[in-house]
Amino acid sequence: MSGIRKRFGAAEVLKGVDLVVYPGEIVALLGENGAGKSTLIKILTGFHDATAGTIAVDGNAVEITSPADADALGIRVIHQDRHLAGRLTVAEQFFLGAADSPAFAGARRRVEAENRISELVGLRINGDTLIDDLTVAEQQLLQIAIAIRETPRLLVLDEPTAPLAAAQVRQLFSTVRALQDQGIPIIYISHYLDEVREIADRAEVLRNGEHVGSVSLASRTSDQVNEIVSLMVGESVAEFGHQRTSKADPLETPLLDISGLHVPGRITELELAVRPGEIVAVTGLVGSGVEELADAITGLQRVRSRDVRIRGRRIRNPREFVARGGAHVPADRRRDGVIGSHSINENLSLASLGRLSPAGLLKRRAEKALGQKIIDRLKIRPTDGTTPVAALSGGNQQKVSVGKWLETQAQVFILDQPTAGVDIGSRAHIYNEINSLVDSGVGVLLISIDLEEIVGIADRAIILFRGRPVVELAQNELTVENLLAWSTGASTTAELFVSETTAGVPS
């Protein structure tokens, strides 16, 4: 890609960007949310037309004016937002539009889909399951399997590991390296810089729509991360700052008290409490029950039994959860956290409509003032509150999903994967807000599969394994090694090392 420029109205979001990828090479495309990465990839895959610039494949100039053009060239992309049809089954979605779709139907077709998905990405799943009934992680793995079902000429992975736990990341990396060995070039977009350093051959960095530098990753040194961050944001950024010192009183009455939570086939008899000024993390592998936990607590998902209380008052449904002082930032921001067609201001006012509409009529001036306050507080970009949220980058959409709760006086925050797919600068803003909340006496339940995130900000952590809580780790026990060991069913780091090396996975 040479001299790629793109304008949306008066705004130039790409300013003459070059990108070259060679056969069998993994190139990381990096930059903060809003740097232009997604726009560049949408031009490559025919979702946008470039204002200027050229694209060549194998040295030959090509015209890519639609996704069909990109597909015909063998360019496959896994977008950050999952493009799947919710009412299809797994088998139907897997073979949809496939040149090698089997002629047979029914059970044979289902089994064929199940076997191929397992071979491609290691996901074992019933082919008759509806897409809407899959977890976010399962949908992501399915989308990856579809992209590599027919050998691609070029593969683009946009935040592929954001919803995945450690074991699934290992499986994905194994798949990516196998494709690399076949000579397939890969563009890898991620905000997880340690993953980038492990998987990529070099990094190309964008900032404010411009290409600002390249970093060779052949030597795999720790200084490379600092160099990449400096290129991305123009300065050095400390992601977590320092580990928190908990101010919670273990004898104080919990803000959030959960007992006897049982989701058939997913979670068994979970009990936990969150006290004022405390961040309690829950983690586990994909399939451990972490994906269903937030919805089960808030009443969005049917359960066999549960006793959930906020300040001692029992919660039976989502309306009561919010009315009693609860806030919920969901894992899937695009589906559940924001309304893309609505403006930033309209989204930021959603959780405060009762206050902004005392007589049933919305006070637009108050809505605008509230929106601007939160935009400034979270540094949401663009700063124009009338901008549709669908036009924002993923990180800024997540800030909106979090921000709408900040002026509600909520006392309990359930944050489900709050920084998945969010750049390092935006993560720092979100972590600062979380720390400010708990310093003011709010209780936070953090549901995350980002182990470094948990180590960086949690006061204690509960690990789920196959739906059951297996251990609670105090802050001084929170290490990536301990969390990973318990999440995988190995009770010590030594056991984890043995199990991984036995399975042929690098420790």
C-alpha positions in Angstrom: 0.0 0.0 0.0 1.6 3.3 -1.1 0.7 6.9 -0.3 -2.8 6.0 1.1 -4.9 9.0 2.0 -8.4 9.1 3.3 -10.8 12.0 4.0 -14.1 11.9 5.8 -15.5 15.3 4.9 -13.0 17.9 6.1 -11.1 15.4 8.3 -8.1 13.7 6.9 -7.7 10.4 8.8 -4.9 8.9 6.7 -2.1 11.1 5.5 0.0 9.3 2.9 0.5 5.9 4.7 2.8 3.2 3.2 2.6 -0.4 4.3 4.6 -3.3 2.8 4.3 -7.0 3.8 6.4 -9.8 2.4 5.6 -13.5 2.0 5.8 -15.5 5.3 6.1 -12.3 7.3 4.1 -11.2 10.3 3.8 -7.5 10.5 2.2 -5.8 13.5 0.2 -2.7 12.7 0.1 -0.6 15.8 -1.2 2.8 17.1 -3.6 4.2 19.5 -7.4 4.0 18.9 -8.1 6.6 16.2 -4.6 6.4 14.7 -6.0 5.1 11.4 -5.3 1.4 11.6 -8.9 0.2 11.0 -9.4 2.8 8.2 -6.3 1.5 6.5 -7.4 -2.1 6.7 -11.0 -1.2 5.5 -9.4 0.4 2.4 -7.3 -2.8 1.9 -10.5 -4.9 2.2 -12.8 -2.8 0.1 -15.0 -1.3 2.9 -13.7 2.2 2.1 -12.3 3.8 -1.0 -9.0 5.6 -0.6 -8.9 9.3 -1.4 -5.5 8.8 -2.9 -2.8 6.1 -3.1 -2.3 2.6 -4.7 -2.4 -1.0 -3.7 -0.3 -3.8 -5.3 -0.4 -7.5 -4.8 2.6 -9.6 -5.9 3.9 -6.4 -7.6 0.8 -5.9 -9.7 -1.5 -2.9 -9.2 -5.0 -3.9 -8.1 -8.4 -2.1 -7.7 -10.2 -3.0 -4.5 -13.6 -1.3 -4.5 -15.6 -3.8 -2.5 -15.1 -6.7 0.0 -15.8 -9.1 -2.9 -12.7 -7.7 -4.7 -10.6 -8.3 -1.6 -12.0 -11.8 -1.2 -11.3 -12.7 -4.9 -7.7 -11.7 -4.2 -7.5 -14.0 -1.2 -7.4 -11.2 1.3 -9.1 -12.5 4.5 -9.7 -10.3 7.6 -10.9 -10.9 11.1 -12.4 -7.6 12.2 -12.4 -6.4 15.8 -16.2 -6.3 15.6 -17.5 -9.8 14.9 -19.4 -10.1 11.6 -21.6 -13.1 12.2 -25.3 -13.8 11.7 -26.8 -14.4 15.1 -29.7 -16.7 14.1 -27.6 -19.1 12.1 -26.1 -22.2 13.6 -22.4 -22.7 14.0 -22.4 -25.2 11.0 -24.5 -22.9 8.8 -22.2 -19.9 9.5 -19.0 -21.9 9.0 -20.0 -23.1 5.5 -21.9 -19.9 4.5 -20.6 -18.9 1.0 -17.8 -21.5 1.1 -16.6 -22.8 -2.2 -16.0 -26.2 -0.6 -19.3 -26.4 1.3 -20.3 -30.1 1.5 -23.3 -31.2 -0.5 -24.7 -33.3 2.3 -26.8 -31.8 5.1 -28.1 -32.6 8.6 -25.9 -34.4 11.1 -23.1 -35.1 8.7 -22.7 -31.5 7.8 -22.8 -30.5 11.5 -20.1 -33.1 12.4 -17.9 -31.9 9.4 -18.1 -28.3 10.7 -17.3 -29.4 14.3 -14.3 -31.4 13.2 -12.9 -28.7 10.9 -13.3 -25.9 13.5 -11.6 -28.0 16.1 -8.7 -28.7 13.7 -8.3 -25.1 12.7 -8.5 -23.2 16.0 -8.9 -25.9 18.7 -12.5 -25.0 19.5 -14.8 -27.9 20.4 -18.4 -26.8 20.0 -21.8 -28.2 19.0 -22.5 -27.3 15.4 -26.2 -26.8 16.0 -25.6 -24.0 18.6 -27.0 -20.6 17.5 -24.4 -17.9 17.0 -26.3 -15.6 19.4 -25.8 -18.3 22.1 -22.0 -18.4 21.8 -19.8 -16.5 24.2 -17.7 -13.6 22.8 -14.6 -15.7 22.8 -16.3 -18.6 21.0 -17.6 -16.2 18.3 -14.1 -14.8 17.9 -12.5 -18.3 17.4 -15.3 -19.2 15.0 -14.6 -16.1 13.0 -10.9 -17.0 12.8 -11.7 -20.5 11.7 -13.9 -19.2 8.9 -11.2 -16.8 7.7 -8.6 -19.6 7.4 -11.1 -22.3 6.2 -9.7 -21.7 2.7 -6.0 -20.9 2.6 -5.7 -17.1 2.4 -3.3 -15.2 0.3 -3.0 -12.5 3.0 -4.5 -12.7 6.5 -5.4 -9.6 8.6 -6.0 -10.1 12.3 -7.6 -7.1 14.0 -7.4 -7.5 17.8 -7.8 -11.3 17.5 -6.9 -12.1 21.1 -9.0 -9.4 22.9 -11.7 -11.8 24.2 -9.4 -14.9 24.5 -7.8 -16.4 27.6 -4.2 -17.6 27.7 -4.8 -21.1 26.4 -6.8 -19.9 23.5 -4.1 -17.3 22.7 -1.5 -20.2 22.6 -3.7 -22.1 20.2 -4.1 -19.1 17.9 -0.4 -18.4 17.9 0.2 -22.0 16.9 -2.2 -21.6 14.0 -0.7 -18.3 12.9 2.8 -19.7 12.9 1.6 -22.7 10.8 0.2 -20.2 8.2 3.5 -18.3 8.3 5.4 -21.5 7.6 3.2 -21.9 4.4 4.5 -18.5 3.3 1.3 -16.6 4.0 1.8 -12.9 4.9 0.0 -11.7 8.0 -0.9 -8.3 9.3 -1.4 -8.4 13.0 -3.2 -5.5 14.8 -3.1 -5.6 18.6 -2.8 -3.4 21.7 -1.2 -6.2 23.7 2.4 -5.3 23.1 3.9 -8.4 24.8 2.0 -10.5 22.3 3.2 -8.4 19.5 6.8 -8.8 20.6 6.3 -12.6 20.7 4.5 -13.2 17.4 5.5 -10.4 15.0 8.7 -10.0 12.9 8.4 -6.2 12.8 6.1 -3.4 13.9 4.8 -0.5 11.9 3.4 2.3 14.0 0.7 4.9 13.0 0.0 8.1 14.9 -2.7 10.6 14.0 -3.1 9.1 10.5 0.6 9.1 9.7 3.3 6.4 9.6 5.8 7.4 12.4 8.2 4.5 12.5 9.2 0.8 12.2 10.6 -1.4 14.9 12.3 -4.7 14.1 11.3 -7.4 16.6 13.8 -10.1 15.5 15.8 -9.8 18.7 12.8 -9.8 21.1 14.2 -7.3 23.7 12.2 -5.5 26.5 13.3 -2.1 25.2 11.2 -2.7 22.0 8.0 -2.2 24.0 9.1 1.2 25.3 10.2 2.2 21.8 6.8 1.2 20.3 4.9 3.0 23.1 6.9 6.2 22.6 6.1 6.1 18.8 2.4 5.4 19.5 1.8 8.2 21.9 4.8 10.5 21.5 5.8 9.9 25.1 6.4 7.2 27.7 3.2 5.9 29.3 3.0 3.9 32.5 0.0 1.5 32.0 -0.7 0.6 35.6 1.4 3.1 37.5 1.8 1.2 40.8 -0.2 -1.6 42.3 -3.0 -0.3 44.5 -3.0 -0.4 48.3 -6.4 -1.6 49.3 -8.4 0.6 51.7 -11.2 -1.9 52.1 -12.1 -2.9 55.7 -12.6 -6.7 55.7 -15.1 -6.4 58.6 -17.3 -3.8 56.8 -20.7 -4.9 55.4 -20.3 -5.7 51.6 -21.7 -3.4 49.0 -22.3 -6.4 46.7 -22.9 -9.8 48.3 -23.4 -12.9 46.1 -24.2 -16.4 47.3 -25.5 -19.7 45.8 -25.1 -18.5 42.2 -25.7 -21.5 40.0 -26.0 -21.3 36.2 -26.6 -24.8 34.8 -23.7 -26.1 32.9 -21.7 -22.9 33.5 -21.3 -21.8 37.1 -21.7 -23.8 40.3 -22.4 -22.4 43.7 -20.3 -19.2 43.5 -20.1 -16.9 46.5 -18.2 -13.6 46.7 -18.5 -10.2 48.3 -17.2 -6.7 47.3 -16.7 -4.1 50.0 -16.5 -0.3 49.7 -13.1 0.8 48.3 -12.2 -2.6 46.9 -11.5 -4.1 43.5 -12.3 -7.8 43.4 -11.3 -9.7 40.2 -12.8 -12.9 38.8 -10.9 -14.7 36.1 -10.6 -18.1 34.4 -10.2 -19.7 31.0 -12.8 -19.3 28.3 -15.5 -21.8 29.2 -14.8 -21.5 32.9 -18.0 -19.4 33.5 -16.4 -16.0 33.4 -18.3 -15.1 30.2 -21.7 -15.6 31.9 -20.9 -14.2 35.3 -21.9 -10.5 34.8 -25.2 -11.3 33.1 -26.0 -13.9 35.8 -25.4 -11.3 38.6 -27.4 -8.5 37.0 -30.3 -10.7 36.1 -29.8 -10.6 32.4 -29.4 -14.4 32.3 -31.6 -17.1 33.7 -30.1 -19.0 36.6 -31.0 -22.0 38.6 -30.5 -20.2 41.9 -28.9 -17.0 43.2 -28.9 -14.5 46.0 -27.5 -11.2 44.9 -27.7 -8.2 47.2 -26.6 -4.6 47.0 -26.4 -3.0 50.5 -28.3 -5.9 51.8 -31.3 -5.5 49.4 -32.0 -8.4 47.1 -31.7 -7.9 43.4 -34.0 -9.9 41.1 -33.7 -8.3 37.7 -31.6 -5.7 35.8 -34.0 -2.8 36.7 -33.6 -3.5 40.4 -29.8 -3.8 39.9 -29.5 -0.3 38.5 -32.1 1.2 40.9 -30.2 -0.2 44.0 -27.0 1.5 42.8 -25.4 -0.9 40.3 -23.6 -0.2 37.1 -22.7 -2.7 34.4 -20.1 -2.3 31.7 -20.6 -5.3 29.4 -18.0 -7.3 27.5 -19.5 -6.7 24.1 -19.5 -2.9 23.9 -20.8 -2.8 20.3 -23.8 -5.0 21.0 -24.6 -4.2 24.6 -22.7 -1.1 25.7 -23.5 1.6 23.2 -26.0 2.5 20.6 -23.9 3.2 17.5 -26.5 5.3 15.6 -26.9 7.7 18.6 -24.5 10.6 19.4 -21.9 10.6 22.1 -24.0 12.9 24.3 -27.1 10.7 23.8 -25.2 7.6 24.8 -23.5 9.3 27.8 -27.0 10.3 29.1 -28.6 6.8 28.8 -28.0 5.8 32.5 -29.1 9.3 33.8 -32.3 9.8 31.9 -34.4 9.9 35.1 -32.4 12.8 36.3 -32.3 14.6 33.0 -36.0 14.1 32.3 -37.8 14.9 35.6 -41.1 15.5 33.9 -40.7 13.0 31.1 -39.2 15.5 28.8 -35.4 15.4 28.1 -33.5 18.5 28.9 -31.2 18.8 25.9 -29.0 21.5 27.5 -28.5 19.4 30.6 -27.7 16.4 28.3 -25.1 18.4 26.4 -23.5 19.6 29.7 -23.3 16.1 31.1 -21.8 14.8 27.9 -19.2 17.4 27.7 -18.2 16.8 31.3 -17.6 13.1 30.7 -15.9 13.7 27.3 -13.4 16.0 29.0 -13.0 13.7 32.0 -12.2 10.6 29.9 -10.6 12.4 27.0 -13.1 11.0 24.5 -12.1 11.7 20.9 -13.6 13.4 18.9 -14.7 16.0 21.5 -17.9 16.9 19.5 -20.7 15.3 21.5 -23.0 15.2 18.4 -20.7 12.7 16.7 -22.4 9.2 16.2 -20.8 6.6 18.4 -20.5 4.3 15.4 -17.9 6.7 14.0 -15.6 6.4 17.0 -12.7 4.1 17.4 -13.1 1.0 19.6 -11.2 2.5 22.5 -13.3 5.7 22.5 -16.5 3.6 22.2 -15.4 1.8 25.3 -14.8 5.1 27.1 -18.5 6.0 26.3 -19.6 2.6 27.6 -17.8 3.3 30.9 -18.5 7.0 31.0 -22.3 6.8 30.9 -22.3 5.4 34.5 -19.9 7.9 36.0 -22.5 10.5 37.0 -25.2 8.1 38.2 -23.9 7.8 41.8 -23.6 4.1 41.4 -22.0 2.3 44.3 -21.3 -1.1 42.7 -19.5 -1.3 39.3 -19.4 -4.6 37.4 -16.7 -4.2 34.7 -16.7 -7.1 32.2 -13.5 -7.1 30.2 -13.4 -3.3 30.4 -10.2 -2.8 28.4 -10.5 -5.5 25.7 -9.3 -4.1 22.4 -8.4 -0.8 24.0 -5.0 1.0 23.3 -2.5 1.7 26.0 -3.3 5.4 26.4 -7.1 4.7 26.7 -6.5 1.9 29.2 -4.6 4.3 31.4 -7.6 6.7 31.4 -9.9 3.8 32.3 -7.6 2.6 35.1 -7.4 6.1 36.5 -11.2 6.3 36.6 -11.5 2.8 38.3 -9.0 3.9 40.9 -10.9 7.2 41.5 -14.1 5.3 41.9 -12.7 2.9 44.6 -11.0 5.8 46.4 -14.4 7.4 46.7 -15.8 4.2 48.4 -17.3 2.5 45.4 -16.9 -1.3 45.1 -15.7 -2.8 41.8 -16.1 -6.4 40.5 -13.6 -6.8 37.7 -14.3 -9.7 35.4 -11.2 -10.1 33.1 -9.1 -12.6 31.3 -6.2 -10.1 31.1 -4.0 -11.5 33.8 -1.6 -8.5 33.8 -4.6 -6.2 34.3 -5.6 -8.1 37.4 -2.1 -8.1 38.8 -1.9 -4.3 38.2 -5.2 -3.1 39.7 -7.0 -5.8 41.8 -7.0 -6.1 45.5 -7.8 -9.8 45.4 -8.9 -12.4 42.8 -11.2 -15.4 42.6 -10.3 -18.0 39.9 -13.0 -20.1 38.2 -12.1 -23.5 36.8 -14.8 -25.4 34.9 -17.5 -23.3 36.5 -16.3 -23.6 40.1 -14.3 -21.1 42.3 -11.1 -23.0 43.1 -9.1 -20.3 45.0 -9.0 -16.8 46.2 -5.7 -15.0 46.0 -4.7 -12.1 48.1 -3.0 -9.0 46.6 0.5 -10.2 47.6 -0.2 -13.5 45.8 -1.3 -11.9 42.5 1.2 -12.9 39.9 0.6 -13.8 36.3 2.1 -17.2 37.0 -0.2 -17.9 39.9 -3.3 -16.8 38.1 -2.5 -18.9 35.0 -1.6 -21.9 37.1 -4.9 -21.9 39.0 -6.9 -21.0 35.8 -5.6 -24.1 34.0 -6.2 -26.4 36.9 -2.5 -26.6 37.9 -2.2 -25.5 41.5 1.5 -24.5 41.2 3.6 -22.8 38.6 5.7 -26.0 38.5 2.6 -28.1 37.6 1.7 -25.6 34.9 5.2 -25.9 33.4 4.9 -29.7 33.2 1.4 -29.6 31.7 2.4 -27.1 29.0 5.6 -28.7 28.0 4.0 -32.1 27.9 1.3 -30.7 25.6 4.1 -29.4 23.3 3.3 -25.7 24.1 6.2 -23.5 24.9 6.1 -22.5 28.6 
